[in-house]
Amino acid sequence: MCPLPISEAMQDYLEVILNLSWQKETVRVTDIAKKLNLSKPSVSQALDQLREQGYIRQDHYGPVELTAKGQKYALVVRRRHEVLRSFLTEVLGIERQLADRDACLMEHAVSSKTTERLVDFLIENGYCPEGFSHFEDEKNKL
């Protein structure tokens, strides 16, 4: 897994876009703003950066789509989040909502290299969430 060269906030945007794309046929700025509890202008500004870096496609006022590059990074972020949350809930018995929030904080609190090694350790030792093969299948398509 490669280190993520984009900011934590941009990683969160990619993860939200990925999650929304699995739930909806089209992802709009309004959907992203609602999910992240941000204003539409703030989201639009961040999406401009992601578009310039080649992570998303979006025509003016159109739906937001991940490029192959964006999907790859979103899957890496999602993988980390899912494995960390699973460890917190399944092993440590943390309530899901708190575990979800803490997993997000953990993803960003330490280096990408440390997070990746921790995630690999958790997977290798059986702390992988159910359905994780879906993420691996999607990642391997890229």
C-alpha positions as CSV (number, residue, x, y, z in Angstrom):
1,M,0.0,0.0,0.0
2,C,1.3,3.4,-0.9
3,P,1.4,6.4,1.5
4,L,-1.3,8.9,0.9
5,P,0.1,12.2,-0.5
6,I,-3.0,14.2,0.1
7,S,-4.3,15.9,3.2
8,E,-6.4,14.2,5.9
9,A,-9.4,16.3,4.9
10,M,-9.0,15.3,1.2
11,Q,-8.7,11.7,2.2
12,D,-12.0,12.1,4.1
13,Y,-13.7,13.6,1.0
14,L,-12.5,10.7,-1.1
15,E,-13.9,8.2,1.5
16,V,-17.2,10.0,1.6
17,I,-17.5,10.1,-2.1
18,L,-16.7,6.4,-2.3
19,N,-19.3,5.5,0.4
20,L,-22.0,7.7,-1.3
21,S,-21.2,6.1,-4.7
22,W,-22.0,2.7,-3.2
23,Q,-25.3,4.0,-1.9
24,K,-26.5,6.2,-4.7
25,E,-26.3,6.2,-8.5
26,T,-25.1,9.8,-8.5
27,V,-23.1,11.8,-5.9
28,R,-23.7,15.5,-5.7
29,V,-22.1,18.3,-3.8
30,T,-25.1,18.6,-1.6
31,D,-24.8,14.9,-0.6
32,I,-21.1,15.4,0.3
33,A,-21.8,18.6,2.2
34,K,-24.6,16.9,4.2
35,K,-22.5,13.9,5.1
36,L,-19.5,16.0,6.2
37,N,-21.7,18.7,7.8
38,L,-20.0,21.4,5.7
39,S,-21.3,24.2,3.5
40,K,-21.7,23.6,-0.3
41,P,-19.1,26.3,-1.1
42,S,-16.5,24.7,1.2
43,V,-17.2,21.3,-0.5
44,S,-17.0,22.8,-3.9
45,Q,-13.6,24.4,-3.1
46,A,-12.2,21.1,-1.9
47,L,-13.6,19.3,-4.9
48,D,-11.8,21.8,-7.2
49,Q,-8.5,20.7,-5.6
50,L,-9.4,17.0,-5.9
51,R,-10.3,17.5,-9.6
52,E,-7.0,19.4,-10.3
53,Q,-5.1,16.5,-8.7
54,G,-6.9,14.0,-10.8
55,Y,-8.9,12.3,-8.1
56,I,-12.4,13.1,-9.2
57,R,-14.3,14.1,-12.4
58,Q,-17.1,16.7,-12.2
59,D,-18.6,18.9,-14.9
60,H,-19.8,22.3,-13.7
61,Y,-22.7,21.6,-11.2
62,G,-22.7,17.9,-12.3
63,P,-22.3,14.7,-10.3
64,V,-19.0,13.9,-8.6
65,E,-17.2,10.7,-9.7
66,L,-14.0,9.2,-8.6
67,T,-11.3,8.6,-11.2
68,A,-9.4,5.3,-11.0
69,K,-6.7,7.2,-9.0
70,G,-9.3,8.6,-6.7
71,Q,-11.0,5.2,-6.2
72,K,-7.7,3.6,-5.4
73,Y,-6.9,6.1,-2.7
74,A,-10.5,6.1,-1.4
75,L,-10.3,2.3,-1.0
76,V,-7.1,2.6,0.9
77,V,-8.6,5.1,3.3
78,R,-11.8,3.0,3.6
79,R,-9.8,-0.2,4.2
80,R,-7.9,1.5,7.1
81,H,-11.0,2.9,8.6
82,E,-13.0,-0.4,8.4
83,V,-10.2,-2.5,9.9
84,L,-9.5,0.0,12.8
85,R,-13.2,0.3,13.6
86,S,-13.6,-3.5,13.5
87,F,-10.7,-3.9,16.0
88,L,-12.2,-1.2,18.3
89,T,-15.7,-2.8,18.2
90,E,-14.9,-6.5,18.0
91,V,-11.8,-6.7,20.2
92,L,-12.1,-3.8,22.5
93,G,-15.9,-3.7,22.8
94,I,-16.2,0.0,21.9
95,E,-19.7,1.1,20.9
96,R,-19.9,1.4,17.1
97,Q,-20.5,5.2,16.8
98,L,-17.6,6.0,19.1
99,A,-15.4,3.4,17.4
100,D,-16.3,5.0,14.0
101,R,-15.2,8.4,15.2
102,D,-12.1,7.1,16.9
103,A,-11.0,5.1,13.9
104,C,-11.1,8.3,11.8
105,L,-9.0,10.0,14.4
106,M,-6.6,7.1,14.6
107,E,-6.2,7.1,10.8
108,H,-4.9,10.7,10.9
109,A,-3.1,10.8,14.3
110,V,-0.1,8.7,13.2
111,S,1.9,8.4,10.0
112,S,0.6,6.7,7.0
113,K,3.3,4.1,7.3
114,T,2.4,3.3,11.0
115,T,-1.3,3.1,10.2
116,E,-0.7,0.8,7.2
117,R,1.5,-1.6,9.3
118,L,-1.1,-1.6,12.1
119,V,-3.9,-2.4,9.6
120,D,-1.8,-5.1,8.0
121,F,-1.1,-6.6,11.5
122,L,-4.8,-6.5,12.4
123,I,-5.7,-8.2,9.2
124,E,-3.0,-10.9,9.5
125,N,-4.1,-11.6,13.0
126,G,-7.8,-12.1,12.2
127,Y,-9.2,-8.7,13.1
128,C,-10.5,-8.1,9.6
129,P,-14.1,-6.9,9.3
130,E,-16.7,-9.2,7.7
131,G,-17.1,-8.3,4.0
132,F,-13.6,-6.9,3.8
133,S,-13.0,-9.0,0.7
134,H,-15.3,-6.6,-1.1
135,F,-12.7,-3.8,-0.5
136,E,-9.8,-6.0,-1.6
137,D,-11.7,-7.1,-4.7
138,E,-12.4,-3.5,-5.6
139,K,-8.8,-2.4,-4.9
140,N,-7.5,-5.2,-7.0
141,K,-9.5,-4.1,-10.0
142,L,-7.6,-0.8,-10.2
